[in-house]
Amino acid sequence: MTMNTQGRPTAPASEASNMAVETVSGSKGLLQHEALIFDMDRWSETGVDLPKLKGKAKSRLGKLKRTKPVELPGLSEPETVRHYVRLSQKNYAIDLGMFPLGSCTMKHNPRLNEKMARLPGFADIHPLQPFRSVQGAMQLIEDLQDWLLKLTNMHSVAMSPKAGAHGEYCGMMAIREALIDRGEAETRRRVLVPASAHGTNPATAAQCGFIVDEIGADNRGRVDMDDLRSKLEKTDDIAGIMLTNPNTCGLFETDIKEIADLIHDAGGYFYCDGANFNAIVGRVRPGDLGIDAMHINLHKTFSTPHGGGGPGSGPTVLSMALSKYAPFPVMTVDKRSGDRLIGYTDTLEELKGSDLQPFGRLTAFQGQMGMFVRALSYILSHGADGLKQVAEDAVLNANYIQARLKHLMTPAFDGYCMHEALFSDKFTADGIETIDIAKALIDEGYHPMTMYFPLVVHGAMLIEPTETESKAELDRFCNALESVARKAAQGDDSLKNAPYLAPMRRLDETQAARKPVLKWTPPAPEQIAAE
Ligand SMILES: *Cc1c(COP(=O)(O)O)cnc(C)c1O
């Protein structure tokens, strides 16, 4: 029995925790179960009292008057409040515990960022306000640009992309525009993408009209240089390469400079997926490696809250060769009036006289202002030396996990890792799979690690602790995963039915992804009558 430091038991005495727990209410522990909000609907209930209409009110809506019920669920105020609080508690969150989801950089979001983002001068402004009235916000964007350019040693940055994938799109569209300018867009269609790439890379290339050509990985988890060289031999159809560094195996691409040279010699451009920038920020400048375009996931590296689909922000840094094709809006600085006035332009007319040729526009307005504020707040509170330490600690933490677990689990590759530890399922007994380990981690109170990605590693388990976990928390996580991994190595069949303690047990995730039920349909009237 485990005791706390006061000598009180903190875990059940028996092995009962290993058994499926079913309750009458469906609630488990203090996690409340409830039906869908539409099923709870009672028309008579409402959280507001509307005044009775006086006299014979004449509708002024004419043909727009509603003829059918609105079909929004009717709930009292306490029911509504509980519904949303219960939903919020179904979410695992970085504020609850370590979130080891590899490639997602789920680090702590400093509360200082939130305080800054809520300052009225940033939070309450409108993108259509006259520039003169929002110069502070404009200056903030300019300062953030300056930091991003210094950290990457690149030539310019497009701030408007609203996620990493959107930044990829921005970079690849700039490459396409450059090829159009060279008169080679029709012939240079092939984009090389390593087999370990995040799914967004080939998707982006395809979306921009390129043909995706996969390059293999070598047995060190890096780009197979022989494969790359053979693909570049005697060709003039290369548009470029999309490469992640550190790559999705959590490894630095040690041949990256040679890769850049080979691609440039073949007439192509080098797109770097910068999602893993957290591992190298302050230590390596992508511009020194021959990169032409790279998105930065502000929500990953620079700690803006993310998960569950957003929000994101993916500023894209560009080399000198691509800068002129950066999308609208283009930042302008007008010094004519004496004081410096920062603004944006959207028209080619205003760019007359410059050599800029924006490929188009990606979003309305300037981008994710709230995320810009959070990111700059994070950068300034860390300072240059602090950012360097971020990368060092992120790498140290991942290596600690790898070192603590490698006696039991199989590291996918030899040697040190960067910011994430990658294991294969080689150590598991027959019949036990990665998903069983992930599900058992839920019972231990952890969101599972990234599973089955990257694809080049069998049954991959990708663990990214980030720098914001203490050694104590890393140990707590490692103890939990160690116990699950031991069961997996021993072939303990109980793992096959995990999770036991979650409100929902094993769900048919394939069905859920392939045939999602996104709309609630009311039961047929006969069915209601029968009840
Ligand atoms: C997160 C991630 C992306 C995509 O970023 P989003 O902001 O989710 O669109 C692309 N590549 C890699 C390697 C990533 O980890």
The ligand as an SDF file (V2000), in Angstrom:
LIG
                    3D

 15 15  0  0  0  0  0  0  0  0999 V2000
    3.0250   20.2630  -35.4550 C   0  0  0  0  0  0  0  0  0  0  0  0
    3.7550   19.9190  -36.6760 C   0  0  0  0  0  0  0  0  0  0  0  0
    3.3500   20.4040  -37.9300 C   0  0  0  0  0  0  0  0  0  0  0  0
    2.0600   21.1500  -38.1680 C   0  0  0  0  0  0  0  0  0  0  0  0
    1.8460   22.2530  -37.3680 O   0  0  0  0  0  0  0  0  0  0  0  0
    0.3640   22.7620  -37.0750 P   0  0  0  0  0  0  0  0  0  0  0  0
    0.5670   24.0400  -36.3440 O   0  0  0  0  0  0  0  0  0  0  0  0
   -0.2940   21.7050  -36.2740 O   0  0  0  0  0  0  0  0  0  0  0  0
   -0.3210   22.9490  -38.3920 O   0  0  0  0  0  0  0  0  0  0  0  0
    4.1400   20.1190  -39.0240 C   0  0  0  0  0  0  0  0  0  0  0  0
    5.2490   19.3720  -38.9020 N   0  0  0  0  0  0  0  0  0  0  0  0
    5.6620   18.8740  -37.7180 C   0  0  0  0  0  0  0  0  0  0  0  0
    6.9140   18.0670  -37.6550 C   0  0  0  0  0  0  0  0  0  0  0  0
    4.9200   19.1210  -36.5650 C   0  0  0  0  0  0  0  0  0  0  0  0
    5.3100   18.6070  -35.3990 O   0  0  0  0  0  0  0  0  0  0  0  0
  1  2  1  0
  2  3  1  0
  2 14  2  0
  3  4  1  0
  3 10  2  0
  4  5  1  0
  5  6  1  0
  6  7  2  0
  6  8  1  0
  6  9  1  0
 10 11  1  0
 11 12  2  0
 12 13  1  0
 12 14  1  0
 14 15  1  0
M  END
$$$$
